[in-house]
Amino acid sequence: MPFKILVVDDEIDDESNEISQLPDMLRAAGYEVRTTADGDQAYDLVWEYNPDLVVLDIKFKNQSVDGIEICEAIRQNGSDIPIILITAFMTETEEVLRGFEAGADDYVTRPRDNREIMARIRANLPPEVIVVDDYIQVDFAGHRVWVKQDGNWQETHLQRLQFELLDVLILNAGRIVPTTTLKDTVWGKPVSDDALAAYIRRLREKLELDPGHPVYIENIWGLGYRFNGRPIRATMFPRRKCCIKKGDSADAHDFA
């Protein structure tokens, strides 16, 4: 089953805010996602949805609860699911410290680029495997890749840079990744377009059924490359129960 992510942010439906794009980016990368802008209902949704990780805004405008209270209630009800707090300003140091005291695992300042939140999500989740269309399987922690051939999974060995290219492409599945982004992320130094194309060609040879007519790694001429498969991110271990039902514990908070 794919990892389940709950995003609690009062600006999640505001299309002018960068955070509104996060759910679609997470779904494209293989996560199952639920969202809410209502802090007062967040705790109940945590129990009902049983997520693997919660992205939680610290402050909610014109609401009776804040993210730190939600975090504290989740922990008091026995859950150890990862919680990432989102702060609006670098000056919210005291709120961040309160969040850690309440049991938060990580925090990020509200970014102009959601990829920072996605990186934090990956870092706080347990080891995962990614399955793409029941044809490609990737173990990022173990740096292993399998391709299904004649109904059986066959491991294919990727060089380090090939694996890192695949990582960036899958993380941005369905989106065009500019060639400059691939070069900066994978190499961290100037490389020629021909060198990048050569690595992409070798990667296709190891993953595509017909490398001459690639299905998964598409060249968008003049722009970059796009990974077209639909990845599903799943834990390698049994899913844990998230929370005790509200009302079953004397410590449960009522945000009504």
C-alpha positions in Angstrom: 0.0 0.0 0.0 1.2 3.5 -0.7 2.3 5.8 2.1 -0.6 8.0 3.4 0.2 11.7 4.0 -2.1 14.1 5.8 -1.5 17.8 5.1 -3.1 20.2 7.6 -2.8 23.8 6.5 -5.3 26.7 6.5 -4.0 27.9 3.1 -4.0 24.5 1.4 -6.9 25.6 -0.9 -5.5 29.0 -1.7 -4.2 28.6 -5.3 -2.0 31.7 -4.8 0.0 29.9 -2.1 2.8 27.5 -3.0 1.5 24.9 -0.4 -1.7 24.4 -2.5 0.5 22.6 -5.1 2.0 20.1 -2.6 -0.8 17.5 -2.7 -0.7 17.1 -6.4 3.1 16.8 -6.3 2.9 14.2 -3.6 0.3 12.2 -5.6 2.4 12.3 -8.7 5.4 11.0 -6.7 3.4 8.0 -5.5 1.9 9.0 -2.2 -1.8 8.9 -1.1 -2.8 12.3 0.2 -5.6 13.8 2.3 -5.8 17.5 3.1 -7.7 19.8 5.4 -7.7 23.5 6.1 -9.7 23.1 9.3 -7.5 22.8 12.4 -10.5 22.1 14.6 -11.2 18.9 12.8 -7.6 17.9 12.2 -7.3 15.5 15.2 -10.4 13.5 14.2 -9.1 13.3 10.6 -5.7 12.0 11.9 -7.5 9.1 13.6 -10.0 8.4 10.7 -7.3 8.5 8.0 -4.5 6.8 9.9 -1.7 8.5 8.0 1.9 7.5 7.9 3.0 11.1 8.3 1.4 14.5 9.1 2.5 17.8 7.6 1.1 20.4 10.1 0.9 24.1 9.9 1.8 25.8 13.3 -0.7 28.6 13.0 -4.3 28.8 11.7 -6.0 32.1 11.1 -9.3 32.7 12.9 -9.4 29.2 14.4 -9.5 28.0 18.0 -6.5 25.6 17.8 -3.0 25.7 16.6 -0.7 23.1 15.1 1.2 22.6 18.3 -1.9 21.7 20.3 -2.8 19.2 17.5 0.7 17.7 17.7 0.5 17.4 21.5 -2.9 15.7 21.3 -1.6 13.1 18.8 1.3 12.3 21.0 -0.8 12.1 24.2 -3.0 9.5 22.5 0.0 7.1 21.9 0.9 7.8 18.3 4.5 8.0 17.1 3.7 8.9 13.5 6.2 11.5 12.1 4.9 15.1 12.3 6.5 17.9 10.3 5.6 21.4 11.3 5.4 24.3 8.8 6.3 27.7 10.0 5.6 31.0 8.2 8.7 32.9 9.3 12.2 32.2 10.4 11.4 34.3 13.4 9.0 31.7 14.9 11.8 30.1 16.9 9.7 29.9 20.1 6.9 28.2 18.3 9.3 25.7 16.8 10.7 24.9 20.2 7.2 24.4 21.6 6.5 22.1 18.7 9.5 19.9 19.4 8.5 19.8 23.1 5.1 18.7 22.0 6.6 15.8 20.0 7.2 17.1 16.5 9.9 15.3 14.5 10.9 18.0 12.1 10.0 21.5 10.8 10.4 23.5 7.7 9.9 27.2 7.0 7.1 27.7 4.5 9.0 27.4 1.2 8.8 28.9 -2.2 9.6 25.4 -3.4 7.6 22.4 -2.2 10.5 20.1 -3.0 12.0 21.0 0.4 8.9 19.6 2.2 8.9 16.5 0.0 12.5 15.9 0.9 11.7 16.2 4.6 8.8 13.8 4.1 11.0 11.2 2.6 13.6 11.6 5.3 11.0 11.1 8.0 9.3 8.0 6.6 10.5 4.4 7.1 12.4 2.6 4.3 10.3 2.4 1.2 10.0 0.6 -2.1 8.5 2.2 -5.2 6.5 0.1 -7.7 5.8 1.6 -11.1 3.0 0.0 -13.1 4.0 -3.4 -11.7 7.0 -3.2 -14.1 9.7 -1.3 -12.2 10.5 -1.7 -8.5 13.0 0.5 -6.7 14.5 0.2 -3.2 16.0 3.7 -2.7 17.5 2.8 0.7 19.2 -0.3 -0.6 20.0 1.3 -4.1 18.4 -1.7 -5.9 16.2 -1.8 -8.9 14.2 -4.6 -10.4 12.4 -4.9 -13.8 9.7 -7.5 -14.5 10.6 -9.8 -17.4 8.4 -12.7 -18.4 6.4 -12.3 -15.2 9.4 -12.4 -12.9 11.3 -9.7 -11.1 14.9 -9.4 -12.4 17.4 -7.1 -10.7 19.2 -4.7 -12.9 22.4 -2.9 -11.7 22.6 0.8 -12.0 25.6 3.0 -11.6 25.4 5.6 -8.8 24.7 8.5 -11.2 22.1 6.5 -13.1 20.4 5.7 -9.8 20.4 9.4 -8.8 18.9 10.3 -12.2 16.2 7.8 -11.7 15.6 9.1 -8.2 15.1 12.7 -9.4 12.9 11.7 -12.3 10.6 9.5 -10.1 10.4 12.2 -7.4 9.0 14.5 -10.1 6.9 11.9 -12.0 4.6 13.5 -14.5 6.5 16.8 -14.5 9.1 18.0 -16.9 12.5 18.2 -15.1 14.7 20.7 -16.9 18.1 19.5 -18.0 19.8 22.2 -15.8 17.9 20.8 -12.7 19.1 17.3 -13.5 22.7 18.4 -13.9 22.7 20.5 -10.8 21.0 17.8 -8.6 22.9 14.8 -9.8 26.4 16.1 -10.7 26.5 19.4 -8.9 28.8 20.8 -11.5 28.6 21.7 -15.2 28.2 18.8 -17.6 27.4 18.8 -21.3 24.0 18.0 -22.7 25.6 15.1 -24.6 26.9 13.6 -21.3 23.4 13.8 -19.8 21.9 12.2 -22.9 24.4 9.4 -22.7 23.4 8.6 -19.1 19.7 8.8 -20.0 20.3 6.4 -22.9 22.0 3.8 -20.7 19.3 4.2 -18.1 16.6 3.5 -20.7 18.6 0.4 -21.9 18.3 -1.0 -18.4 14.7 -0.1 -17.7 12.7 0.3 -20.9 11.2 -2.7 -22.8 12.1 -1.0 -26.0 14.8 1.6 -25.4 14.5 3.0 -28.9 10.8 3.9 -28.2 10.9 4.7 -24.5 7.7 4.7 -22.5 8.9 5.9 -19.1 11.8 8.3 -19.6 10.6 10.8 -22.2 12.7 13.6 -23.8 10.7 16.8 -24.0 12.7 18.5 -26.7 14.3 21.7 -25.6 13.0 21.5 -22.1 14.2 18.4 -20.3 12.9 14.9 -19.3 9.7 13.5 -17.9 9.1 10.2 -16.1 5.7 9.0 -17.3 5.1 6.0 -15.0 2.8 6.2 -12.0 4.9 5.4 -8.9 3.4 4.0 -5.7 5.5 4.5 -2.6 5.0 1.8 0.0 6.6 0.9 3.3 8.8 -2.2 3.5 7.3 -2.9 7.0 3.8 -3.5 8.3 1.7 -0.3 8.7 1.3 0.8 12.3 -1.9 1.9 13.9 -1.9 5.7 14.2 -4.0 6.8 17.1 -6.4 5.7 19.8 -10.0 6.6 18.9 -10.9 10.0 20.3 -12.8 9.4 23.6 -11.1 6.1 24.3 -8.3 7.8 26.3 -8.6 10.2 29.2 -5.9 12.3 27.5 -7.7 12.9 24.3 -8.2 16.5 23.5 -11.5 17.9 22.2 -11.1 20.7 19.7 -14.8 21.2 19.1 
